[in-house]
Amino acid sequence: MPKIPFGPTYDEMLSPELIAPEVRSKAIKALHDDELNPINLFNITWKDSTNKVRKVVLPPALTGIDANVVVMLGTGFPSGSHKVGPAYATLIEGIVDGDITASHTILGPSTGNFGIGTAYISKLLGLKAVIIMPDNMSKERYERIKKYGGELDLTPGSESDVILTLERTHSLMKNPQNKALAQFELLSNYRFHRHVTGGSAIAAVEGVGNGRIAGFVSAPGSAGTIAAGDQIKYAFPEAKVAALEPYECSTLANGGRGQHRIEGIGDKMCTLIHNLLTTDFVILIKDEETIQGLKIFHDGLENPYGNVVTSKFNEVQKYLTNTGHVYNANVFIISKVFWDTLTDKEREAIKKAAEESKVYQRKLNEEEDQSSVKYLTEKGMKINDLNPGEKDKIIQILEPIYKQVSTAIGGDFVDRLVKAAK
Ligand SMILES: Cc1ncc(COP(=O)(O)O)c(C=O)c1O
């Protein structure tokens, strides 16, 4: 009987709380401390250490539509990409079936992220990997693959020339020593995304809006991720599924011509695993729009209202969120050497002045906040509050820092500060 391979089941990837607690806690520790430890296979999940899906909820104030948009984040997967999921599923199914053994070389045809996933998972399972990808992709992708011990076999072109990587893979497969993780045609890719990504998407909307999914959008490369749409429709039959394609090279929409620069989404091909019968719409996005979208997130800044007004940030930023996450006091400090030279009378006078100016400064601060909000609103800025519960998340994340600071400067002082802030 073949040896049972090491790694999580589909159910454990969807619900990591099913993993034996001692294995899970070792895996969580290794995620940041020991990236190449095979225990990281148990980190292949959309969920964080508290078993919640990593996500961002984009509020209507930002998107301009009534529905909440929930973005699932793949960065928490080992290697930083959700493509470790299909790479693992495809490899482990091959091993369970006896089709792949330790002596095989694994081929990963890709435009990048699947290649990173294949190199990484092969490394954890002790297999040699060759990644076949276009030679004009970003430098970071090649470096990451090499870091995981993957060999590169580059074909000419970029994102829009993925067909050449497939031709090269097919020619390498003539050697029985090579086994391809054919993400474009193997249903293990579909299975991972239908069960794990789809199930996680359903979990991600719990407690958001009405808790149902009205629409699911995925940009197909291999068309694995979009398989989550089938699970979502199973749970919410009214849900619609949309495939997002590059405007400069749209395939499902109009046959695929031209070149584009959105790395990760393939084109000029409709893959064998794409269940087109359940794709309701195709949406086209221009290269430039993806950059503008990124800018919205990366160009954000953190400031008190007054600074937004004096720096005229409202001229380049449309939205402002009142987070209330910082109370930044300007502390009145005096040198001890100087203080010791003062008479008691002088010290009392300074203390009295400091007390008076504290009250006055806080009053000015509050007035400035109010007048700034009024001014910015009049200038057309849209000001909103954090979604309920988001501030609690910030407080939760900061909890270890309170503990750290309490040890350094005394718990009583920190408790008083926290109480005053509330
Ligand atoms: C950022 C990003 N989006 C979408 C995709 C496409 O996913 P799939 O191959 O599952 O269709 C990829 C694939 O690498 C990707 O990296």
The ligand as an ORCA input file, in Angstrom:
! r2SCAN-3c Opt
* xyz 0 1
  C      -3.456     37.642     -8.619
  C      -4.066     36.536     -9.404
  N      -5.371     36.634     -9.748
  C      -5.950     35.660    -10.454
  C      -5.224     34.566    -10.855
  C      -5.917     33.518    -11.667
  O      -6.287     32.472    -10.876
  P      -6.695     31.089    -11.533
  O      -5.448     30.554    -12.184
  O      -7.132     30.272    -10.376
  O      -7.773     31.371    -12.522
  C      -3.887     34.414    -10.519
  C      -3.118     33.277    -10.938
  O      -1.923     33.167    -10.748
  C      -3.285     35.445     -9.777
  O      -2.002     35.377     -9.451
*
